Amino acid sequence: MKKLDKKRLINIGKEHIIDMLGQDLISNPSVLVGWWHSIDTSEELFSVGGGVALNPNSKFNIGDETPLDFIALVNINTLTGEVIRDYKNSRLP
């Protein structure tokens, strides 16, 4: 069975994270939304995460540690696309 490509895995993950955090929160222009994901698709699981800072720093510099108020994490099976939502390690609204 062929593995899903990285772009598809990221999109699957983002769909679930938006559902976990809420579309209204993610779409709010006054919050900072950050995304991260695994680099390599060779493993069985591919991780995607998203976080929201309600009061982001007004002067953001690369490498700043802006505290995230909410975080959602998911793992995706690279063969089947099955998503495992990681509620234990997420901080949801």
C-alpha positions in Angstrom: 0.0 0.0 0.0 1.3 3.4 -1.0 1.7 6.1 1.7 -0.2 9.3 1.5 1.8 12.3 0.4 3.0 15.0 2.9 0.6 17.7 1.6 -2.4 15.5 2.0 -1.3 14.4 5.5 -1.0 18.1 6.5 -4.4 19.0 5.1 -6.0 16.0 6.9 -4.4 17.1 10.2 -5.4 20.7 9.8 -9.0 19.8 9.2 -9.1 17.9 12.5 -7.3 20.6 14.4 -9.7 23.3 13.1 -12.5 21.1 14.3 -10.9 20.6 17.7 -10.1 24.3 18.3 -13.2 25.6 16.5 -13.5 27.5 13.2 -14.5 30.7 14.9 -11.3 30.8 17.1 -9.0 29.9 14.2 -10.7 32.5 11.9 -10.4 35.3 14.5 -8.1 38.0 13.0 -6.9 39.2 16.5 -5.3 35.8 17.5 -2.1 34.3 16.4 -2.4 30.8 14.9 0.7 28.6 14.5 1.0 25.2 12.7 3.7 22.5 12.9 4.1 19.0 11.5 6.4 16.1 11.2 9.2 16.5 8.6 9.4 12.9 7.5 6.6 10.6 6.2 8.6 7.4 6.4 7.2 6.6 9.9 3.8 4.9 10.4 2.4 8.0 12.1 2.6 11.6 10.9 2.0 14.4 13.5 0.3 17.7 13.0 -0.3 20.4 15.6 -1.9 23.8 15.8 -1.8 26.4 18.5 -3.6 29.7 19.2 -2.2 32.7 21.2 -5.1 34.9 22.3 -2.8 37.9 23.1 0.2 37.6 20.8 3.2 39.8 21.2 2.9 42.9 19.1 6.5 42.7 18.1 7.0 39.2 16.9 10.5 38.0 16.0 11.4 34.6 14.7 12.4 32.4 17.6 10.2 34.3 20.2 8.4 32.1 22.6 4.9 33.4 22.3 2.8 31.4 24.8 0.0 29.5 23.2 -3.3 29.4 25.1 -4.7 26.5 23.2 -3.0 23.6 21.4 -4.5 20.7 19.4 -2.5 17.7 18.3 -3.3 14.8 16.0 -1.4 11.8 14.6 -2.3 10.4 11.2 -1.6 6.9 9.9 0.5 7.5 6.7 -1.0 4.5 5.0 -4.7 4.7 5.8 -5.2 8.4 6.7 -6.8 7.4 9.9 -6.6 10.2 12.5 -5.9 9.8 16.2 -6.8 13.0 18.1 -4.4 13.4 21.0 -6.8 14.9 23.6 -4.4 14.0 26.5 -1.7 16.4 25.3 -3.9 19.0 23.8 -5.2 22.2 25.6 -8.6 22.9 24.1 -11.0 25.9 24.6 
